[in-house]
Structure formats: C-alpha cells, structure tokens
Amino acid sequence: MENDSVDIILQQWRRERPDLDPEPMGIIGRLSRVAQHVGQQIERELQTFGLGRGEFDVLATLRRAGAPYQLTPTALFRSLMLSSGAMTNRIDRLEQAGWVRRCPDPTDRRGTLIQLTSEGVDRVNRAVEAHLENERRLLATLSAEEKVQIRDVLRHMLASFETPEQDEKP
C-alpha cells in the first residue's frame, strides 16, 4: 500500500507522542482530505452549469421529489440540513436565475412552495448527468469490491450519526 500525506502526520505524532495511538486521526484525516478533494472537483464541474454545490443541492432535491418538482422551504432545509436563513438565500439566488419560483401552497394559505421552472428542470437534468459522470471518474481508481466496501463502511458510520431520534429533533 502506498503512503499518503496523512502517513507523514501520523509518523510525526508517533515520534513526538509514542504514548498515543494516532490511528483514529489517520482515518478521520483521510476522510476529511478526500472530502476536500472531491468537493473541489464537484464544485469545478457544477460551475460549468452556473451552479455552486448549494444551488445544485436545492435543484436536485426538488427534481428527485418528482413532478411537479416542488417542496416547502421547511422540507428543503430539513432535507439539506441547512438553517432557514441559508435556504432563503439559496432560493433567492435560484429564483433570480429563473430556475425556481415561489408558489402559494394550496393546502396552507399562509405557506409557500418552491417549484422548479422548466429552465430549472432542464438545468438540473443536464447538471446531474454530468455530476454522476464526474463522480464515476472520481471513483475510477477503486475496484468494484473496494467501492462496495467503502459504501458499506460509510453507510454504517453515517447511520451511527443519523438516528431516527436525531432526525426528529427541531
């Protein structure tokens, strides 16, 4: 197995603090660094569609909700784990671009729905195709078996953070 930049950090800690086992730092450090590299590559690809990652997330969430591609702002910010203020800013930018619109909620006269426009549907459809191809490219160094192992380990780890009780908290 080849060494990476985190190995140097671990060696330094082992030298300076031989009484500590820095292995958890190695796992978390690698997860963090991989996430940074992947995030940069994803941002670069989405920029070709005039989108940042946040805007893409909103459009993709609306698109995968199915026709008529609309959700309440509350459903959106809960799905994306954002504050309502951050969600409002994203919706404002997407509305200015013509990719979403605010519509009255027919089931709640005080409520609003955020809906993809036809331009928004087209934009997100093209962006998600490119996004998936980019993700395939980013994972190309892994074997099919390695992809399954990573998927399963990360699913297990993520599930430990995202329990149903946590999801219900305000």
C-alpha positions in Angstrom: 0.0 0.0 0.0 1.4 3.4 -0.9 1.9 6.2 1.6 -0.1 9.4 1.6 0.3 12.8 3.3 -1.6 11.6 6.4 1.1 9.0 6.9 3.6 11.7 7.5 1.4 13.3 10.1 1.0 10.0 11.9 4.7 9.3 11.9 5.3 12.7 13.4 2.8 12.1 16.2 4.2 8.6 16.8 7.7 10.2 17.1 6.6 13.1 19.3 4.0 11.2 21.4 4.8 7.5 21.4 2.3 7.1 24.2 -0.6 7.9 21.9 -2.2 5.8 19.2 -2.9 8.3 16.3 -4.8 5.8 14.2 -8.2 7.5 14.6 -6.6 10.7 13.4 -5.5 8.8 10.3 -9.0 7.7 9.4 -10.7 11.0 10.1 -7.8 12.9 8.4 -8.1 10.8 5.3 -11.9 11.2 5.2 -11.6 14.9 5.6 -8.9 15.3 2.9 -10.7 13.0 0.5 -13.9 15.1 1.1 -12.0 18.3 0.3 -10.5 16.9 -2.9 -13.9 15.5 -4.0 -15.7 18.7 -3.1 -13.3 20.8 -5.2 -13.8 18.5 -8.2 -17.6 18.6 -7.8 -17.6 22.4 -7.5 -15.5 22.7 -10.7 -17.9 20.5 -12.6 -21.0 22.3 -11.3 -19.6 25.7 -12.2 -19.9 24.8 -15.9 -23.6 24.8 -15.3 -23.6 28.2 -13.4 -24.2 26.4 -10.2 -22.5 26.1 -6.8 -22.8 23.0 -4.8 -25.5 24.5 -2.6 -27.7 25.6 -5.5 -27.2 22.2 -7.2 -28.4 20.5 -3.9 -31.6 22.6 -3.9 -32.3 21.9 -7.6 -31.5 18.2 -7.2 -33.7 17.9 -4.1 -36.6 19.4 -5.9 -36.0 17.3 -9.0 -35.9 14.0 -7.2 -39.1 14.9 -5.3 -40.9 14.1 -8.6 -43.4 16.1 -10.6 -44.5 18.8 -10.1 -41.0 19.3 -8.6 -42.0 21.3 -5.6 -41.4 21.3 -1.8 -42.0 23.6 1.1 -39.0 25.6 2.2 -39.1 23.7 5.5 -38.9 20.4 3.7 -36.0 21.7 1.7 -33.9 23.0 4.6 -34.5 19.9 6.6 -33.5 17.6 3.7 -30.3 19.6 3.1 -29.6 20.2 6.9 -29.5 24.0 6.5 -30.8 26.9 8.5 -33.9 28.6 7.2 -31.8 31.7 6.5 -29.3 29.8 4.4 -32.1 28.2 2.5 -33.8 31.5 1.8 -30.6 32.9 0.4 -30.2 29.9 -1.9 -33.8 30.1 -3.1 -33.4 33.8 -3.7 -30.4 33.2 -6.0 -32.1 30.4 -7.8 -35.3 32.4 -8.3 -33.3 35.4 -9.7 -31.7 32.9 -12.1 -35.1 31.8 -13.2 -34.6 28.1 -12.1 -37.2 28.1 -9.3 -40.3 30.0 -8.4 -42.3 30.6 -5.2 -45.9 29.5 -5.4 -48.7 29.6 -2.9 -49.3 26.3 -1.1 -52.9 25.2 -1.9 -53.0 23.2 1.3 -51.8 26.1 3.6 -52.9 29.6 2.6 -50.0 31.0 4.7 -47.5 28.7 3.1 -45.3 28.7 0.1 -44.0 26.0 -2.2 -40.7 26.2 -4.1 -41.0 24.8 -7.6 -38.6 24.1 -10.4 -39.3 26.1 -13.5 -38.9 24.4 -16.9 -35.5 26.1 -17.2 -34.6 24.7 -13.7 -35.7 21.2 -14.7 -33.5 21.4 -17.8 -30.6 22.8 -15.9 -30.6 20.2 -13.1 -31.2 17.3 -15.6 -28.1 18.3 -17.5 -26.1 19.0 -14.3 -27.0 15.7 -12.6 -25.9 13.7 -15.7 -22.5 15.5 -15.7 -22.3 15.2 -11.9 -22.7 11.4 -12.0 -20.1 11.1 -14.7 -17.8 13.2 -12.7 -18.4 11.0 -9.6 -17.7 7.9 -11.7 -14.4 9.4 -12.8 -13.5 10.3 -9.2 -14.1 6.7 -8.1 -12.4 5.1 -11.1 -9.2 4.2 -9.1 -11.3 1.9 -7.0 -12.2 -1.7 -7.8 -15.8 -2.8 -7.7 -15.1 -4.6 -4.5 -13.4 -1.6 -2.9 -16.5 0.6 -3.8 -18.8 -1.9 -2.1 -16.5 -2.0 1.0 -16.3 1.8 1.2 -20.0 2.2 0.6 -20.9 -0.3 3.4 -18.4 1.1 5.9 -19.5 4.7 5.3 -23.2 3.7 5.5 -22.5 2.1 8.9 -20.7 5.1 10.1 -23.2 7.6 8.8 -26.1 5.6 10.3 -24.5 6.0 13.7 -24.8 9.8 13.4 -28.2 9.9 11.7 -30.5 8.0 14.0 -34.3 8.5 13.7 -34.3 10.2 17.1 -31.8 12.8 15.9 -33.8 13.4 12.7 -37.0 14.3 14.8 -35.3 16.9 16.9 -36.1 20.6 15.9 
